[in-house]
Amino acid sequence: MSEQSRRPSKPGKPYRRPQKDPVRMLAFEALRAVDERDAYANLVLPPLLRKAREKGDFDGRDAALATELVYGTLRRQGTYDAVIAACVDRPLREVDPPVLDVLSLGVHQLLGTRIPTHAAVSASVELARVVLGDGRAKFVNAVLRKVSQHDLEAWIEKVAPPYDDDPEENLAVVHSHPRWVVSALWDALGGGRAGIEDLLEADNERPEVTLVARPGRSTAGELLDVLGEESALPGRWSPYAVRLSEGGEPGAIDAVREGRAGVQDEGSQLVAIALANAPLDGSDKAWLDGCAGPGGKAAMLAGLAAERGALLLASEKLPHRAGLVAKALAGNPGPYQVIAADGTRPPWRSGTFDRVLMDVPCTGLGALRRRPEARWRRRPQDLEGFAPLQRGLLRTALDSVRVGGVVGYATCSPHLAETRAVVDDVVKQHAAELIDARPLLPGVPALGDGPDVQLWPHLHGTDAMYLALIRRTG
């Protein structure tokens, strides 16, 4: 045996089992559900958090961090993808989606939070070891160390084209929206750079949780008394709205558990209020919500109708969504009926109703604050699929209302192809006229030239709801 062979071998680095971090594991699980199942984070995250609390893995700070990691990563996905693409040696589409999710979580911690650099990198690498294995964890480590060499502002200068060279692409990268969405929002908003930047920034902010006190079942004053000044504020525009302070839990409020109040954006409340208050000659006894699921506006309309002794018919095509409507309306003080029916082939007679709300299916570009992943799922061609349905539902609404009655056409999208284009096309083909909706939203500023109304996150603190009020004239 040689001298060399008798020497003890150099001890290797002992293997260390990767440590599971419950917060980052949960955030990764939520992102995988969003990617693999086209789930929505606002539906996936609450049950995951509830399960973690029940197991004793989480406290309030853990839940807040997990929520920030998920929503922050989804909101800034476009920007982070551009940064990651600059740090890898292959097209981003060739990076396995689970690896990209871990990288994105790490990049958000590095560029979008106050987590120290060393902690962000080490926690992300440890997560990679748990969910991807040691080999791909080394890849994650190498990429994140490159990312950590610059802050967000410096990275944007590197990966975004100058505004003067390509304004839409610059805004798309800087504010993390697909280019076509930037273009569509800019067209709908009009104006120069400041307005569109304010809107895109508002889309990336965490929205307030807003409650609605359902008419006839509770009041905003009651909710404010129960919650106290430190936990809630009155709504900005709706007399039925209450805004929860950050961290408020709607499910802990008795009125919400009992169905006397609900979670509803103030823009949606204003749409229902405006339709209910539109001037009307003659009878006011029969109201229709023609696209009622999941039931928020229907519950509000039912309460407002009950105050006048009117009946609300709430119609929803999908049976399981009709069930959600029935649950929302349970306990309403006045008469109502919920049916599962196709609004383009209605079972009711022409001219039956005095007021009709048609809140049509749409791209949802007005609610990107709440569903940030929707911006990455939608495609321009989706508009072509919605267009015939939206026009068909508005035609049904105008046929369903009596002469002299009022239709409210609403979308949670500001895209002109889903708003004014639909209304203009259909009204031209019917004996109908537009009503100025602006006076029916008293106190709400910046409502434009009318007669229709477009709400905006950066101007009104609401989702970008659109409303046109139309009177049937013949």
Secondary structure, DSSP 8 states (H G I E B T S, - for coil): --HHHHS--------------HHHHHHHHHHHHHHHH---HHHHHHHHHHHHHHHT---HHHHHHHHHHHHHHHHTHHHHHHHHHTTSSS-GGGS-HHHHHHHHHHHHHHHHS---HHHHHHHHHHHHHHHT-HHHHHHHHHHHHHHTTS-HHHHHHHHS--TTT-HHHHHHHHHT--HHHHHHHHHHH-S-HHHHHHHHHHHTS----EEEE-TTT--HHHHHHHH-TTTEEE-SS-TTEEEE-TT--GGGSHHHHTTSEEE--HHHHHHHHHHHHS---S---EEEETT-TT-HHHHHHHHHHHTTT-EEEEEESSHHHHHHHHHHHTT-SS-EEEEE--TTS-SS-TT-EEEEEEE-----GGGTTT-TTHHHH--TTHHHHHHHHHHHHHHHHHHHEEEEEEEEEEES---TTTTHHHHHHHHHTSSEEEE--GGGSTT----TT-SSEE--HHHHSS---EEEEEEE--
